[in-house]
Amino acid sequence: MRAILIERFGETPALREVPVPEPGGGEVQVAVEAASTNPLDLAIASGALAALGEYRFPLTLGMDGAGTVTAIGDGVTEFDVGDRVFGQFWSSPLRSGTFAEVAVVQAVPALGALARIPDELPSDVAAALPTAGMTALGTLDVMRVPEGGTLVVLGATGGVGTFAVQAAAARGIRVIATASAQVAEEVRKLGAAEVVVRGAEPLDRALRRLAPEGVDAILDTVGDRSLTSGVAGAVRDGGALLSIALGVEEKLLADERIRAADYRLDRKPERLAELTRLVTAGTIRPVIGARLSLEEAPRALTGGIRPTGMRGKTVLRVR
Ligand SMILES: NC(=O)c1ccc[n+]([C@@H]2O[C@H](COP(=O)([O-])OP(=O)(O)OC[C@H]3O[C@@H](n4cnc5c(N)ncnc54)[C@H](OP(=O)(O)O)[C@@H]3O)[C@@H](O)[C@H]2O)c1
């Protein structure tokens, strides 16, 4: 079968022919229909997350995916052959990700989450959801912005940002988003009340104009510490500055005036269930910025393919 893999950390991911992986005890084999890319994939390939779990080489990349269970290993009670499943396929040890025609994943992934796909969700939609959608929901829980409160989303056009804008707006939160001029209108349609166009006006000045009383929280998905430090003053006393991209300076982490923190996705099975409810209810939807083939994955991962509209999620159609 075809798979996007690396032989060692630091190698550039490449398409290869490899044997079909078989499930061991506690694992399921999935015929992958669609996958989606995340910055996490390259972080894993680089070895930056080596301490987080165990890895086996050759390592097929791909965290997010959707497909049909084709075989189950001993002891699996959660799924049956024929079930449509999706999730973050992060087993430990990790060897067989979703950028392949067939993946093998723990039925209860050690570091991820796996669930049945509701009948009405197509595979490409399901594959676009897990990591970014779960992360957006997790950050909203931590920031605790009240209904009617104001949230700033830095990087509203990306995987996490597009889900965060929609989920926050659905909770009755006023969202101020940052985006490039070309996609500002699309970000408004996602539910942002205000869009601050990058480069048009300094963000701290825009926030003073749009929220003179201060904002309840800032969600950083960009990871630019000078940007977050420059706008931290806009957060009201006791409000939150949360970064998913290690974008908070140490000085700010120690600041007692606001709740500044780095966030790492937690409680994944629970968050995947909540995400599924929100998507099936029509409350939020994935923004799919590009649909590519498996062959195009290496170029997509290394930034060689740039969606023309909002970035959102890049989905790989595998079959
Ligand atoms: N902590 C966790 O648990 C966790 C979970 C998921 C993701 N992450 C991390 O969170 C970050 C975002 O993830 P993602 O999936 O949303 O990534 P993504 O889809 O690549 O989105 C990145 C966002 O940042 C914006 N951006 C990039 N460079 C920028 C710059 N110089 N100035 C302003 N905006 C810029 C992009 O805007 P354009 O579209 O205009 O380029 C886009 O909105 C990544 O670093 C990822 O590793 C962490």
The ligand as an ORCA input file, in Angstrom:
! r2SCAN-3c Opt
* xyz 0 1
  N      -1.166     22.889     22.217
  C      -1.898     22.028     21.555
  O      -2.463     21.088     22.120
  C      -2.061     22.247     20.094
  C      -3.091     21.597     19.383
  C      -3.249     21.907     18.026
  C      -2.385     22.806     17.408
  N      -1.373     23.360     18.128
  C      -0.453     24.352     17.540
  O      -1.220     25.537     17.324
  C      -0.762     26.218     16.169
  C      -1.937     26.433     15.212
  O      -2.431     25.185     14.770
  P      -3.387     25.131     13.513
  O      -3.696     23.724     13.259
  O      -4.488     26.103     13.687
  O      -2.367     25.710     12.397
  P      -2.679     26.379     10.983
  O      -3.904     25.764     10.417
  O      -1.421     26.329     10.220
  O      -3.056     27.923     11.326
  C      -2.087     28.845     11.689
  C      -2.750     30.221     11.860
  O      -1.746     31.170     12.221
  C      -1.772     32.253     11.278
  N      -0.416     32.755     11.102
  C       0.653     32.059     10.677
  N       1.741     32.867     10.642
  C       1.318     34.081     11.070
  C       1.957     35.312     11.283
  N       3.258     35.488     11.056
  N       1.223     36.352     11.752
  C      -0.080     36.207     11.997
  N      -0.749     35.049     11.808
  C      -0.051     34.004     11.353
  C      -2.331     31.680     10.013
  O      -2.845     32.715      9.213
  P      -2.870     32.579      7.601
  O      -3.914     31.539      7.280
  O      -3.249     33.926      7.147
  O      -1.499     32.149      7.196
  C      -3.406     30.749     10.596
  O      -4.532     31.490     10.954
  C       0.368     25.358     15.608
  O       1.580     25.872     16.120
  C       0.102     23.979     16.195
  O       1.283     23.223     16.327
  C      -1.198     23.099     19.459
*
